[in-house]
Amino acid sequence: MLLPQENARKIVEENGRAIGRGINIVDENGVIVASTDPARINSVHEAARRSGAARI
């Protein structure tokens, strides 16, 4: 991952609070690496996975 996980966590926390919405950051495989919903971390975001696969 190009963005360190700690930085990703800070981005979703600060921006999620600012806009009042849920935010996920995913890796190149569509795995959620940071989220305003901690239960989603390490799960696959299927739309992001498909999007990443389409670029190959």
PDB file of N, CA, C and O in Angstrom, chain B, residues numbered from 101:
ATOM      1  N   MET B 101       0.847  -1.183   0.000  1.00  0.00           N
ATOM      2  CA  MET B 101       0.000   0.000   0.000  1.00  0.00           C
ATOM      3  C   MET B 101       0.884   1.235   0.000  1.00  0.00           C
ATOM      4  O   MET B 101       1.884   1.297   0.716  1.00  0.00           O
ATOM      5  N   LEU B 102       0.516   2.200  -0.793  1.00  0.00           N
ATOM      6  CA  LEU B 102       1.315   3.406  -0.910  1.00  0.00           C
ATOM      7  C   LEU B 102       1.137   4.360   0.263  1.00  0.00           C
ATOM      8  O   LEU B 102       2.059   5.100   0.607  1.00  0.00           O
ATOM      9  N   LEU B 103      -0.019   4.349   0.866  1.00  0.00           N
ATOM     10  CA  LEU B 103      -0.329   5.231   1.985  1.00  0.00           C
ATOM     11  C   LEU B 103      -0.187   4.449   3.290  1.00  0.00           C
ATOM     12  O   LEU B 103      -0.858   3.432   3.470  1.00  0.00           O
ATOM     13  N   PRO B 104       0.670   4.903   4.197  1.00  0.00           N
ATOM     14  CA  PRO B 104       0.795   4.173   5.467  1.00  0.00           C
ATOM     15  C   PRO B 104      -0.563   4.073   6.178  1.00  0.00           C
ATOM     16  O   PRO B 104      -1.354   5.015   6.156  1.00  0.00           O
ATOM     17  N   GLN B 105      -0.815   2.938   6.797  1.00  0.00           N
ATOM     18  CA  GLN B 105      -2.111   2.680   7.420  1.00  0.00           C
ATOM     19  C   GLN B 105      -2.465   3.730   8.470  1.00  0.00           C
ATOM     20  O   GLN B 105      -3.627   4.121   8.578  1.00  0.00           O
ATOM     21  N   GLU B 106      -1.497   4.185   9.235  1.00  0.00           N
ATOM     22  CA  GLU B 106      -1.773   5.206  10.255  1.00  0.00           C
ATOM     23  C   GLU B 106      -2.252   6.497   9.599  1.00  0.00           C
ATOM     24  O   GLU B 106      -3.167   7.143  10.110  1.00  0.00           O
ATOM     25  N   ASN B 107      -1.658   6.875   8.492  1.00  0.00           N
ATOM     26  CA  ASN B 107      -2.107   8.080   7.778  1.00  0.00           C
ATOM     27  C   ASN B 107      -3.518   7.883   7.233  1.00  0.00           C
ATOM     28  O   ASN B 107      -4.339   8.797   7.295  1.00  0.00           O
ATOM     29  N   ALA B 108      -3.802   6.708   6.707  1.00  0.00           N
ATOM     30  CA  ALA B 108      -5.140   6.408   6.198  1.00  0.00           C
ATOM     31  C   ALA B 108      -6.169   6.518   7.318  1.00  0.00           C
ATOM     32  O   ALA B 108      -7.251   7.071   7.122  1.00  0.00           O
ATOM     33  N   ARG B 109      -5.833   5.997   8.477  1.00  0.00           N
ATOM     34  CA  ARG B 109      -6.744   6.066   9.624  1.00  0.00           C
ATOM     35  C   ARG B 109      -7.037   7.523   9.994  1.00  0.00           C
ATOM     36  O   ARG B 109      -8.188   7.885  10.237  1.00  0.00           O
ATOM     37  N   LYS B 110      -6.002   8.349  10.035  1.00  0.00           N
ATOM     38  CA  LYS B 110      -6.187   9.765  10.375  1.00  0.00           C
ATOM     39  C   LYS B 110      -7.057  10.473   9.342  1.00  0.00           C
ATOM     40  O   LYS B 110      -7.906  11.294   9.691  1.00  0.00           O
ATOM     41  N   ILE B 111      -6.843  10.152   8.075  1.00  0.00           N
ATOM     42  CA  ILE B 111      -7.635  10.774   7.009  1.00  0.00           C
ATOM     43  C   ILE B 111      -9.109  10.453   7.167  1.00  0.00           C
ATOM     44  O   ILE B 111      -9.944  11.355   7.093  1.00  0.00           O
ATOM     45  N   VAL B 112      -9.453   9.180   7.384  1.00  0.00           N
ATOM     46  CA  VAL B 112     -10.873   8.834   7.500  1.00  0.00           C
ATOM     47  C   VAL B 112     -11.483   9.408   8.773  1.00  0.00           C
ATOM     48  O   VAL B 112     -12.636   9.839   8.756  1.00  0.00           O
ATOM     49  N   GLU B 113     -10.746   9.425   9.861  1.00  0.00           N
ATOM     50  CA  GLU B 113     -11.288   9.988  11.103  1.00  0.00           C
ATOM     51  C   GLU B 113     -11.579  11.474  10.953  1.00  0.00           C
ATOM     52  O   GLU B 113     -12.684  11.927  11.254  1.00  0.00           O
ATOM     53  N   GLU B 114     -10.595  12.231  10.489  1.00  0.00           N
ATOM     54  CA  GLU B 114     -10.753  13.688  10.401  1.00  0.00           C
ATOM     55  C   GLU B 114     -11.790  14.088   9.358  1.00  0.00           C
ATOM     56  O   GLU B 114     -12.627  14.955   9.610  1.00  0.00           O
ATOM     57  N   ASN B 115     -11.735  13.461   8.196  1.00  0.00           N
ATOM     58  CA  ASN B 115     -12.673  13.828   7.138  1.00  0.00           C
ATOM     59  C   ASN B 115     -14.069  13.293   7.399  1.00  0.00           C
ATOM     60  O   ASN B 115     -15.054  13.943   7.050  1.00  0.00           O
ATOM     61  N   GLY B 116     -14.169  12.121   8.007  1.00  0.00           N
ATOM     62  CA  GLY B 116     -15.471  11.586   8.366  1.00  0.00           C
ATOM     63  C   GLY B 116     -16.201  12.504   9.334  1.00  0.00           C
ATOM     64  O   GLY B 116     -17.398  12.751   9.189  1.00  0.00           O
ATOM     65  N   ARG B 117     -15.469  13.007  10.324  1.00  0.00           N
ATOM     66  CA  ARG B 117     -16.065  13.962  11.263  1.00  0.00           C
ATOM     67  C   ARG B 117     -16.482  15.242  10.548  1.00  0.00           C
ATOM     68  O   ARG B 117     -17.563  15.775  10.798  1.00  0.00           O
ATOM     69  N   ALA B 118     -15.620  15.732   9.655  1.00  0.00           N
ATOM     70  CA  ALA B 118     -15.881  17.000   8.972  1.00  0.00           C
ATOM     71  C   ALA B 118     -17.112  16.941   8.078  1.00  0.00           C
ATOM     72  O   ALA B 118     -17.863  17.913   7.998  1.00  0.00           O
ATOM     73  N   ILE B 119     -17.328  15.819   7.410  1.00  0.00           N
ATOM     74  CA  ILE B 119     -18.458  15.743   6.471  1.00  0.00           C
ATOM     75  C   ILE B 119     -19.637  14.945   7.003  1.00  0.00           C
ATOM     76  O   ILE B 119     -20.703  14.922   6.389  1.00  0.00           O
ATOM     77  N   GLY B 120     -19.450  14.289   8.143  1.00  0.00           N
ATOM     78  CA  GLY B 120     -20.545  13.532   8.741  1.00  0.00           C
ATOM     79  C   GLY B 120     -20.968  12.323   7.924  1.00  0.00           C
ATOM     80  O   GLY B 120     -22.137  11.937   7.940  1.00  0.00           O
ATOM     81  N   ARG B 121     -20.029  11.729   7.215  1.00  0.00           N
ATOM     82  CA  ARG B 121     -20.324  10.561   6.375  1.00  0.00           C
ATOM     83  C   ARG B 121     -19.277   9.486   6.625  1.00  0.00           C
ATOM     84  O   ARG B 121     -18.195   9.763   7.140  1.00  0.00           O
ATOM     85  N   GLY B 122     -19.615   8.254   6.251  1.00  0.00           N
ATOM     86  CA  GLY B 122     -18.666   7.163   6.355  1.00  0.00           C
ATOM     87  C   GLY B 122     -17.646   7.220   5.232  1.00  0.00           C
ATOM     88  O   GLY B 122     -17.980   7.559   4.096  1.00  0.00           O
ATOM     89  N   ILE B 123     -16.418   6.891   5.546  1.00  0.00           N
ATOM     90  CA  ILE B 123     -15.342   6.902   4.555  1.00  0.00           C
ATOM     91  C   ILE B 123     -14.557   5.607   4.684  1.00  0.00           C
ATOM     92  O   ILE B 123     -14.296   5.131   5.789  1.00  0.00           O
ATOM     93  N   ASN B 124     -14.186   5.045   3.547  1.00  0.00           N
ATOM     94  CA  ASN B 124     -13.311   3.873   3.501  1.00  0.00           C
ATOM     95  C   ASN B 124     -12.122   4.195   2.613  1.00  0.00           C
ATOM     96  O   ASN B 124     -12.262   4.892   1.609  1.00  0.00           O
ATOM     97  N   ILE B 125     -10.971   3.697   2.975  1.00  0.00           N
ATOM     98  CA  ILE B 125      -9.810   3.704   2.097  1.00  0.00           C
ATOM     99  C   ILE B 125      -9.468   2.249   1.850  1.00  0.00           C
ATOM    100  O   ILE B 125      -9.335   1.458   2.784  1.00  0.00           O
ATOM    101  N   VAL B 126      -9.328   1.905   0.573  1.00  0.00           N
ATOM    102  CA  VAL B 126      -9.077   0.518   0.196  1.00  0.00           C
ATOM    103  C   VAL B 126      -7.708   0.383  -0.462  1.00  0.00           C
ATOM    104  O   VAL B 126      -7.163   1.348  -0.998  1.00  0.00           O
ATOM    105  N   ASP B 127      -7.167  -0.822  -0.412  1.00  0.00           N
ATOM    106  CA  ASP B 127      -5.911  -1.084  -1.105  1.00  0.00           C
ATOM    107  C   ASP B 127      -6.198  -1.506  -2.545  1.00  0.00           C
ATOM    108  O   ASP B 127      -7.348  -1.486  -2.983  1.00  0.00           O
ATOM    109  N   GLU B 128      -5.166  -1.883  -3.270  1.00  0.00           N
ATOM    110  CA  GLU B 128      -5.308  -2.218  -4.685  1.00  0.00           C
ATOM    111  C   GLU B 128      -6.143  -3.474  -4.939  1.00  0.00           C
ATOM    112  O   GLU B 128      -6.543  -3.738  -6.073  1.00  0.00           O
ATOM    113  N   ASN B 129      -6.403  -4.246  -3.881  1.00  0.00           N
ATOM    114  CA  ASN B 129      -7.226  -5.451  -4.004  1.00  0.00           C
ATOM    115  C   ASN B 129      -8.659  -5.243  -3.520  1.00  0.00           C
ATOM    116  O   ASN B 129      -9.450  -6.186  -3.498  1.00  0.00           O
ATOM    117  N   GLY B 130      -8.992  -4.016  -3.135  1.00  0.00           N
ATOM    118  CA  GLY B 130     -10.332  -3.720  -2.655  1.00  0.00           C
ATOM    119  C   GLY B 130     -10.537  -4.012  -1.175  1.00  0.00           C
ATOM    120  O   GLY B 130     -11.664  -3.961  -0.684  1.00  0.00           O
ATOM    121  N   VAL B 131      -9.452  -4.319  -0.458  1.00  0.00           N
ATOM    122  CA  VAL B 131      -9.551  -4.578   0.975  1.00  0.00           C
ATOM    123  C   VAL B 131      -9.552  -3.240   1.712  1.00  0.00           C
ATOM    124  O   VAL B 131      -8.698  -2.388   1.471  1.00  0.00           O
ATOM    125  N   ILE B 132     -10.512  -3.069   2.602  1.00  0.00           N
ATOM    126  CA  ILE B 132     -10.623  -1.829   3.368  1.00  0.00           C
ATOM    127  C   ILE B 132      -9.506  -1.798   4.402  1.00  0.00           C
ATOM    128  O   ILE B 132      -9.417  -2.674   5.262  1.00  0.00           O
ATOM    129  N   VAL B 133      -8.644  -0.768   4.307  1.00  0.00           N
ATOM    130  CA  VAL B 133      -7.513  -0.647   5.224  1.00  0.00           C
ATOM    131  C   VAL B 133      -7.746   0.410   6.288  1.00  0.00           C
ATOM    132  O   VAL B 133      -7.063   0.426   7.312  1.00  0.00           O
ATOM    133  N   ALA B 134      -8.709   1.296   6.050  1.00  0.00           N
ATOM    134  CA  ALA B 134      -9.087   2.299   7.039  1.00  0.00           C
ATOM    135  C   ALA B 134     -10.548   2.655   6.781  1.00  0.00           C
ATOM    136  O   ALA B 134     -10.985   2.737   5.633  1.00  0.00           O
ATOM    137  N   SER B 135     -11.292   2.863   7.854  1.00  0.00           N
ATOM    138  CA  SER B 135     -12.712   3.157   7.717  1.00  0.00           C
ATOM    139  C   SER B 135     -13.222   3.887   8.947  1.00  0.00           C
ATOM    140  O   SER B 135     -12.697   3.714  10.047  1.00  0.00           O
ATOM    141  N   THR B 136     -14.248   4.703   8.752  1.00  0.00           N
ATOM    142  CA  THR B 136     -14.908   5.310   9.896  1.00  0.00           C
ATOM    143  C   THR B 136     -15.708   4.267  10.670  1.00  0.00           C
ATOM    144  O   THR B 136     -16.125   4.518  11.801  1.00  0.00           O
ATOM    145  N   ASP B 137     -15.925   3.104  10.067  1.00  0.00           N
ATOM    146  CA  ASP B 137     -16.572   1.966  10.722  1.00  0.00           C
ATOM    147  C   ASP B 137     -15.511   0.888  10.936  1.00  0.00           C
ATOM    148  O   ASP B 137     -15.245   0.102  10.026  1.00  0.00           O
ATOM    149  N   PRO B 138     -14.904   0.838  12.115  1.00  0.00           N
ATOM    150  CA  PRO B 138     -13.802  -0.097  12.360  1.00  0.00           C
ATOM    151  C   PRO B 138     -14.134  -1.560  12.058  1.00  0.00           C
ATOM    152  O   PRO B 138     -13.230  -2.341  11.765  1.00  0.00           O
ATOM    153  N   ALA B 139     -15.390  -1.939  12.121  1.00  0.00           N
ATOM    154  CA  ALA B 139     -15.771  -3.324  11.834  1.00  0.00           C
ATOM    155  C   ALA B 139     -15.529  -3.684  10.370  1.00  0.00           C
ATOM    156  O   ALA B 139     -15.449  -4.866  10.035  1.00  0.00           O
ATOM    157  N   ARG B 140     -15.413  -2.698   9.503  1.00  0.00           N
ATOM    158  CA  ARG B 140     -15.211  -2.966   8.072  1.00  0.00           C
ATOM    159  C   ARG B 140     -13.742  -3.156   7.699  1.00  0.00           C
ATOM    160  O   ARG B 140     -13.447  -3.652   6.612  1.00  0.00           O
ATOM    161  N   ILE B 141     -12.823  -2.774   8.570  1.00  0.00           N
ATOM    162  CA  ILE B 141     -11.394  -2.897   8.270  1.00  0.00           C
ATOM    163  C   ILE B 141     -11.050  -4.365   8.037  1.00  0.00           C
ATOM    164  O   ILE B 141     -11.478  -5.249   8.779  1.00  0.00           O
ATOM    165  N   ASN B 142     -10.274  -4.594   6.998  1.00  0.00           N
ATOM    166  CA  ASN B 142      -9.838  -5.924   6.533  1.00  0.00           C
ATOM    167  C   ASN B 142     -10.918  -6.694   5.785  1.00  0.00           C
ATOM    168  O   ASN B 142     -10.703  -7.850   5.421  1.00  0.00           O
ATOM    169  N   SER B 143     -12.079  -6.080   5.548  1.00  0.00           N
ATOM    170  CA  SER B 143     -13.085  -6.744   4.719  1.00  0.00           C
ATOM    171  C   SER B 143     -12.937  -6.232   3.284  1.00  0.00           C
ATOM    172  O   SER B 143     -12.293  -5.211   3.043  1.00  0.00           O
ATOM    173  N   VAL B 144     -13.531  -6.940   2.355  1.00  0.00           N
ATOM    174  CA  VAL B 144     -13.422  -6.559   0.944  1.00  0.00           C
ATOM    175  C   VAL B 144     -14.586  -5.648   0.567  1.00  0.00           C
ATOM    176  O   VAL B 144     -15.746  -5.949   0.846  1.00  0.00           O
ATOM    177  N   HIS B 145     -14.253  -4.539  -0.067  1.00  0.00           N
ATOM    178  CA  HIS B 145     -15.255  -3.649  -0.654  1.00  0.00           C
ATOM    179  C   HIS B 145     -15.399  -4.123  -2.098  1.00  0.00           C
ATOM    180  O   HIS B 145     -14.540  -3.856  -2.938  1.00  0.00           O
ATOM    181  N   GLU B 146     -16.484  -4.822  -2.371  1.00  0.00           N
ATOM    182  CA  GLU B 146     -16.623  -5.531  -3.647  1.00  0.00           C
ATOM    183  C   GLU B 146     -16.550  -4.597  -4.850  1.00  0.00           C
ATOM    184  O   GLU B 146     -15.919  -4.942  -5.849  1.00  0.00           O
ATOM    185  N   ALA B 147     -17.168  -3.444  -4.783  1.00  0.00           N
ATOM    186  CA  ALA B 147     -17.121  -2.514  -5.921  1.00  0.00           C
ATOM    187  C   ALA B 147     -15.696  -2.031  -6.163  1.00  0.00           C
ATOM    188  O   ALA B 147     -15.274  -1.901  -7.312  1.00  0.00           O
ATOM    189  N   ALA B 148     -14.955  -1.765  -5.098  1.00  0.00           N
ATOM    190  CA  ALA B 148     -13.554  -1.348  -5.251  1.00  0.00           C
ATOM    191  C   ALA B 148     -12.707  -2.487  -5.807  1.00  0.00           C
ATOM    192  O   ALA B 148     -11.802  -2.258  -6.609  1.00  0.00           O
ATOM    193  N   ARG B 149     -12.999  -3.708  -5.382  1.00  0.00           N
ATOM    194  CA  ARG B 149     -12.242  -4.865  -5.892  1.00  0.00           C
ATOM    195  C   ARG B 149     -12.474  -5.006  -7.394  1.00  0.00           C
ATOM    196  O   ARG B 149     -11.529  -5.194  -8.160  1.00  0.00           O
ATOM    197  N   ARG B 150     -13.734  -4.914  -7.808  1.00  0.00           N
ATOM    198  CA  ARG B 150     -14.038  -5.036  -9.242  1.00  0.00           C
ATOM    199  C   ARG B 150     -13.403  -3.913 -10.041  1.00  0.00           C
ATOM    200  O   ARG B 150     -12.905  -4.129 -11.145  1.00  0.00           O
ATOM    201  N   SER B 151     -13.424  -2.722  -9.481  1.00  0.00           N
ATOM    202  CA  SER B 151     -12.826  -1.568 -10.158  1.00  0.00           C
ATOM    203  C   SER B 151     -11.327  -1.769 -10.339  1.00  0.00           C
ATOM    204  O   SER B 151     -10.784  -1.481 -11.406  1.00  0.00           O
ATOM    205  N   GLY B 152     -10.659  -2.261  -9.306  1.00  0.00           N
ATOM    206  CA  GLY B 152      -9.243  -2.516  -9.398  1.00  0.00           C
ATOM    207  C   GLY B 152      -8.931  -3.625 -10.381  1.00  0.00           C
ATOM    208  O   GLY B 152      -7.944  -3.544 -11.112  1.00  0.00           O
ATOM    209  N   ALA B 153      -9.746  -4.649 -10.411  1.00  0.00           N
ATOM    210  CA  ALA B 153      -9.531  -5.766 -11.328  1.00  0.00           C
ATOM    211  C   ALA B 153      -9.728  -5.334 -12.771  1.00  0.00           C
ATOM    212  O   ALA B 153      -9.079  -5.871 -13.669  1.00  0.00           O
ATOM    213  N   ALA B 154     -10.605  -4.379 -13.007  1.00  0.00           N
ATOM    214  CA  ALA B 154     -10.886  -3.918 -14.367  1.00  0.00           C
ATOM    215  C   ALA B 154      -9.704  -3.154 -14.954  1.00  0.00           C
ATOM    216  O   ALA B 154      -9.586  -3.045 -16.175  1.00  0.00           O
ATOM    217  N   ARG B 155      -8.841  -2.632 -14.113  1.00  0.00           N
ATOM    218  CA  ARG B 155      -7.681  -1.860 -14.588  1.00  0.00           C
ATOM    219  C   ARG B 155      -6.534  -2.748 -15.032  1.00  0.00           C
ATOM    220  O   ARG B 155      -5.582  -2.267 -15.647  1.00  0.00           O
ATOM    221  N   ILE B 156      -6.608  -4.022 -14.734  1.00  0.00           N
ATOM    222  CA  ILE B 156      -5.495  -4.940 -15.059  1.00  0.00           C
ATOM    223  C   ILE B 156      -5.573  -5.348 -16.514  1.00  0.00           C
ATOM    224  O   ILE B 156      -4.732  -6.113 -16.986  1.00  0.00           O
TER     225      ILE B 156
END
